[in-house]
Amino acid sequence: MPPATALSPAQLVRAARHRLESLLADGGRDTPFATDILTIAKAVQLACAQNSSVALAQILLDQRSAYPSRHACDVAIVVELVLARLGYPRAERLPVLAAALTMNLGMQALQTTLATQTTPLSAEQREAMQQHPQSSRDALRLLGVADTLWLDCVLQHHEVPDGSGYPQQLQGDAIRFEARLLGLADRYCALLTQSAWRHAQHADAALKQSLAGDVDAKLARLFTETVGVYPPGSTVSLVNGETGVVRAPGEHADAPRVAVLSGSEVIERDTRQAEFRVVAIVDTPIAALNAEAIWGRDALGSDN
């Protein structure tokens, strides 16, 4: 990766995705696998620390890189922001980010295939899907990863408190909180992404679907407060007929700070006010979106 200090938050996210893609595709390496993954995790942390809204917006604004590495980095961004909001020290967040970056290590080829596959999963594919937390954890051990939190999060990220998850059908407190967060972020980010067999959902619908089922109320509230009902990068229509881009979360999860482009001018709307309330997320992004006009140099390198 280029020197992190020379990159904008948007560029840091893109560099992390590309570095992870290269790392997962390359069987030979000069440095320990865990060291390389933690370097990528630190780049994600730096992007979020410099401008969390720009980092989060990349999930929606930049979907052009390969799905496996892009999705893993997107999940790491969400996990980083939630854990930071909870007050986890930076060093204690790193193993969970590393788990996000490697949770699908055991199904890299399958994940790439499914991104373009239009037919239902075969029996063999379904079995591989069910076993990928175990195979990913085992692959990490073979690569020298010994961090218990990292390994547990990978193994448990598809477990559900009611016991309906996989691969071990764990219940309740037997599942680490960090693993439950990882699984929630995994579902949310997947729903935001277009694939051959599924249209990308609007962020508000993706949030609602992600939180459906057996999700702890405190975790659901924390997650919603972190990403927002309308996350940064969303194109939204306002009650006054204007269309704008969510610049940052607001004080309330459903009332973000929205940038409205008027010629060359950017006007920020306070959507807590009745006349600027968000009506809906819209499918068509604002034409010729200039991310730098909305976020400044922190968005340098955004896909727009």
N, C-alpha and C positions, 0 to 999 in steps of 0.2 A: 504494500500500500504506500502511496505518497505520504510525505510527512503530514501528520494530522493537523498540525498548527497552520498549515498552508491552505487548508480546505474549508469551505463553507459547510454548514450542517447538511445541506442537500448533497454536496459532493462527498461528504463523509459517509452518508448512507449509501450512495451509489458505489463508492469504493469498497465499502464493507460487503455489499452484495457480490461484487465482482471478485473480491478476494476469496469469499467463501465458496463461490462457484468453482474457482480455480483449485482451491484446496481440496474440495470434495471430489473433484475429477482427477486429481493427481495422486497416484499411489505412492510416489517417492517424495521424500521431503528431507531437508537438512536439519530442521528444528523439530522438537517434539510436537505432536499434533495438538496437545492441550495448550501449549504455549501459543501456537498460531490462532487457535480458536479464541483464547482469552485476549489476544491482540485485537481481533475483530470485535469482540464484546466491548473492549475499551473504546474503540472508535464509535460504536453505537452510543455508549454512555456520553462521550464527548459531544456528539451531535445533539443529543437530548439536553445536555447541560447548556450548550450554546444557545439553542432555540428549540424548545420542546414542540412548539406549534409547527415549525418548519419540518422537523423530523417526522412528526405524526402525519403531516400533509403528504409526505412522499408515498405513503401507502396508497393514496388515491391518485396522486398526480403522476407518479412514475411507475408504470406497470410494464415496462418494456424489456426488462432483463428476464433471464430464465426463472421459471416459477419456483423450483425448490429452494434456491438461495435467496430469492427475493422474499418469498413467504417466510422463511426462517428469520431473516433480518427484520421484517415487519413485525413478527411476533415478539422478537427481542426488544424492539422499540416500545411496544405496548407494555411489556413486562417491566422494563426499566422504569417507565413513567409511573406505573402503579406502585412498584416497590419504593421508589423515591418518595412518592406521596405518603406512603406509610411510615417513612422515616428509617428504612433499612440503610445501614452504612454502605457506602459505595463498594467496598471490598466484599461485603456479604451479598450484594446483588449480582456480582460477576458470575458465580456458579450457575445461577438461575438463567442468566442470559446465555451462558455457554450451553445450557440444556436446550434453550430455545433454538439455538443455532444448529444443534446436532440431534434433535428429537426424532428426525426422520432419516437418520443415517442408514438404517437398515432397509430402507425402501426408496433409495434415490432413483433407481431406474424405473420402478413402478410409478413413482410420483410424476416423473417426466412423461411417461406414457399416458397416465390418466389425465394430464393437462390437455391433451388433444384427442383422447378417446371419446367416441360418441356412443358406444355400445355399453350395456351394463357390465359390471365387473364379472369376470369368470370366477368359478369356484376357487381356482388357484390364486387369483388376485385377491379375493376376499379373505382367504386364509393368510396371505402375506400381509394384508392390511391389519388383520387382527393380531398378528404376531410381531408387527414392526416395533412396538415399544421394547419388547424383549430382545429382538435381534439388534436394535440400535444400541441398547445398553451393553449387550455382549460385545458388539463391535468396538465400542468405546473402551471397554476394558482391555481388549486386545491391542488397542492403540496407546495404552498406557495411562488412561484416565483413571484416577483413584479417588477423586472427590466424591464423597457419599451423597451430598446434596445434589450435585450435578447428575449422578447416575440415577438416584431415586426419582428425580423430576422427569427424566427421560422415560424411565420404566412406568411411571404412574400417570403420565399426562393424559391418558384416556380413561382413567378410573373415575367412577362417579360415586358419590357418597351413598347412594341407595344400593350399591352392589351390582349395578347393571353395566358397568364399564368393562374394560379389558386391559391387559391379558389376565389379571389375577382376581378380578371381581372383588376388589377391596371395598370396604365400607367405612363410612364415617371418618373418625380421626386416624384411621390407619393410612389415610391418604394425606400426604404433606400438603399444607396450605399452598406452598409455592407450585406444586404440581397441579393443583386445582386451578390456580391462576393461569398457569401455562396452557392448560387445556382450554380454558375460556378464551384466552387471547388467540389460540390456534383456530378455534371455531370462528371467532369474529373476523379475523383477517382473511380466512378462506372464503367467507361469504362475500367479502368486498371485491373478490377477484373474479374476472371473467374467465370461463373455461369453455371447452367445446361442448360440454353437456349441462352447463349451468350459467345463467346470466348473473353478472355481478349485482348484488342487492344494494339498494340505497342504504346508507350507513345507519339510519334510524331503524330500518327493518332488520338489518343484520344484527344490531344490538339487541333488539327485542327477541329475535330467534335464538341468539347466543345465550341469553339469560333464561330462556324457557327451560323447564325441567328442574332437576335437583341442583339448584345453585343457591348457596348460602346467601341470605339477604344482605349481610354486611359486605360480602365480596361483591355482590351485584351492585350495591350502592357505590362502593369504592371504584369499581370499574367504570360505572356510568359517569361519575364525577370526574374521572381522569380523562376519558376519551371524548365525553360529551355526546349528547344525542345527535348533534350535527358537528362532527369533528372538523378540524382545520383541513382545508382543501375541498370541502363540499361546496357545490354550487347550489344556492338556495334562492327561492323566490320569497319576497317580503309582502306583507299585506297591502302595502302602498303601490304594488306593481313593479317595484324594482327587483333586479336580479343581482346578486352579489356572491362573493366568495367568503367562506368562513376564514377569518384571519387567526382567531384564537378562541379558546373556550372563554365563556363569561363566568359571572358569579354563580349562575344557575346552569345546570346541564343542558337545558333546552333553550337557553338565551345566549348564544355565542356573540362574539364581536365579528361583525360582517363588514367587509370592504366592498363598497359599490364603486364601480368605475364610471366616471362621468367625463368623457373625453380623455384628457391626459391627467385628470385629477382623480385621486382616490379619496373617497369620503367614507369614514367609519360610522356605521349605524349601531346604536345601542338597542338591541332587539328585546330588551326588557320593556321598552316603551311600546305602548299599544299600536302606534302608527308604523312601527318598524318590526313588528312581530314576524318571526319566520312562519311561512305557510307550509312549505314543503321543500324537499330536495328535488332538484330538477335533473333530468337525464343529460341534457345538452350543456356542456361547459360553456362559459363565456368565451366568445370568439377571441382568438389571439390573446389568451390569458398571459399576462406578463407577471410572473410570480415575483420578480424583483420589485415591481411597482407596489406589490402588496406587502412583502416581507423585507424588502431591502436586500443588501448583499448576502444576507444569510441564506437566501433562496438561489444564489448563483449556482447554476448547473441543474436547476429543476427542469423536468421534462415538460415543456410547454410550447 
